[in-house]
Amino acid sequence: MNKELLKRIITSIVLIPSTLFFIIKGSNYFIFFILLCFFISSYEWYLISKNKKYFLPGMLFLSFSFFTFYTIRFENFGLILTIFIILICAFTDTGGYLFGRIFKGPKLTSLSPKKTYAGMIGGYLLSMLAAGLFLYYYQIENEFYNFYILELKTFIIIFVISSISQIGDIIISYFKRLSKKKDTGKILPGHGGLLDRVDGMIFAFPFFYIFSKII
């Protein structure tokens, strides 16, 4: 096991339970957590986009993204929905990383040279497995369970959110390349910056928020 992978695992062991703590506790704990994440992400965005014409649009998008994160958490069934979206994004990223390293193969896009077709498929598979098991375990009664029962439409939603997450990852990678940076920061050993870790989520939450309002 190389040092970078070991750092990634250790960071995840610390990051996952601490993130879940703030999300589950809600209230002022969650508000503190989301503000902290927003300020760190904004600073990292500033570092890779300062003096660029896309700095302000990026900041506006980040603000909207964290607003949707906050709003979804405090809506009906918000805790379950928030964990559901995070699980999809996290396992999309994990599946992409593992399958990409194991199977390698053709590159997905020049915008993000490390992305492969194997990684894309791995992202879909692991996100569907994780989110499916999560919903099966939390068989919530009434409205939530009736809507999110494990049917084809559920896996379509998971597939779409996973796709949005992967697109978000590629978009942030593209901006990192423009600024000639490997990572958005160094706050998370093995992962890079916080923006590296949440790049898929900052696109997935706005999508789900808009999608839920439309339907």
N, C-alpha and C positions, 0 to 999 in steps of 0.2 A: 504494500500500500504506500503510494507516494505521499509526500508531506502535505501537498495541497489538498488531496482527498481527505486526509486525516483532519486537517484544519476545518474542512467543510463539514465533516461529520460532527466534530466537537462543537462547532458553532451552532449547528442545527439542534443538537441536544440541549443547548442552553436557550436558543431562540424560540423553539416551538412551544415549550411549556410556559415561558414568560409571556409570549404573545397571547396564548390561550387564556392565561390568567386575566389579563387586562380586558380581553374581549368578553369573557364570561362574566367578570365582575360588573362590567357596564358602568353606568353612572359617571362620577368624576374620574374614576380610574381610567375608563375608556377614553374620556375627553382628554385627559393628560397624555395618554398613549398616542392618540391620533394626532394631537398637536405636535408632540415630539417627533413623530414620524414625518409629519408634513414639513416641519422646519428643517430637518436633516435632508429630506428629499429635495426640498427647494434649494438648499445650499449646494447640494451635489449637482443639481440642474444648472445652477449659476456657474459652477466650475467648468462645466462642459459646453456652456452656451453663452458665456459673457461676451459682450460686444458683438453678438450675432443677432440678426433680425428676427430669429425664431425664439429668442429668449422670452419675450413677453407672452406670445401665444402659448409657449410651453408652461409658463407660470400660471396663466389663466386656466389651462387644461388641468394642471396639478391641483389647483384650488377646487375646481369642479369635481375632480376625481375623489378627493378626500371628503368633500361635502357629501357625495353619494355614498361613500363608505360609512360616514357618520349616520346619514339618514336611514340607510338600509338596516343598520344595527338596531335602531330604535323603533322600527316599524313592527307590525304584527309578525311574529315568528322570526324576528330580526336576528336573534342569536343563531338559530338553525341556518337561516339563509346566508349569514355572514360566514359561518364555518364552512358551509357548502361551497361557496364561491372560492374561499381561500384554499380549501382542499383541492379543488379542481386545478387552480393555478399552481399550487405547490407541487402536486404530483405530475402535472404537465411538465413543469421544469425538471423535476427529478427523473421522470421517464425519458425526457429529451437528453439529459446529461448521461444517464446510464446506458441507454441504447446507443447513443452516439459514440460513447467510449468503447463499448463492446463490439458493435457491428460496423462502425465507421461507415464506409460507403460513399455514394455521391453526395456532393454538397447541395443544400437546399436553395441557397441564394447567395449572391455575391455581397448583398447588403450586410450579411452576418456570416462570415466564412466558416465559423465553427458549427453552424447548423447543418444537419444532414437529414436525408429522408428517413433514415432509421430512427433518428432522434424524434422526428415529427410523429412517426407511428408509435414509438414508445410513449410519447407524451399523451397521445390519445388513449392508449391502452391502460396506462396506470391511472390516469385521471378518471376514466370510466369505472375502473375497478374500485378505486378508493371512494369516489362519490356514491357509487351504487351501494357499496357495503355500508357506508354512512347512513344513507336514506333507509336502507333495509333495517339497520339497527335501531334507528329512531323512527319507528313507525308511529308518527304522530296522528292523533285522531282528528276527525272533522275536516275542516277546510284544507289545512296544509297537507294532510295525508292523501286526501282525495285528489289534490292537484299534482302532488309529487310522487304518487304511487309509481312503482318501478315498471313503467310501460315504455314503449318506443319513444314517445314524446319526451320522456325524461332524459333518455340517452341522447336525443337530438339536442336538448338544451345543454347537456354536459359537453357534447361535441362542439357546439357553437362557442360556448364560453372558453373551452380549451383552445379553439382556433383563435379567438380574440386575444387570449393570453399569449399565444405563440407569436401573433402579429405584433403585439406590444413589445415583446422581447426583441424582435427583429428591428422595430423602430428605434428603440433605445440603443441597440447595438450600432445602428446606422449613425446616430448622433455622436456616439462615442468615437466612431471611426473618423467622423468629420473633425473632431477635436483632437484626434490622434492620441486617445486614451484607451487603455485596456479595460479599466473599470471606472465606475463613477466615483469611487472613493475607496477607503481602506478600513472602514469601521467594522466590517464583518469579515474576519479572517477566513480565507477559502472561498468567500462569495464576492468580495469586493465591497462596494458601497451598498447602502440601503436601497438605493434606486435600482441597483443590479438585482436585488432580491425581490423587489415588488414591481418590476417593470411590466409583468403581465397583469398583475392585479389592478394597477392604476388605469388600465384600459377595460378590464373585465367588469369592475364595479359600475362605471358609468354606463356601459352597455346594458348590464342587467337592470339598472335603475330605469333607464329609458324604456327598455323592453317591458318591464313590469307596469310602467305607467300606460303604455300603449294597449296592453292586453287587459 
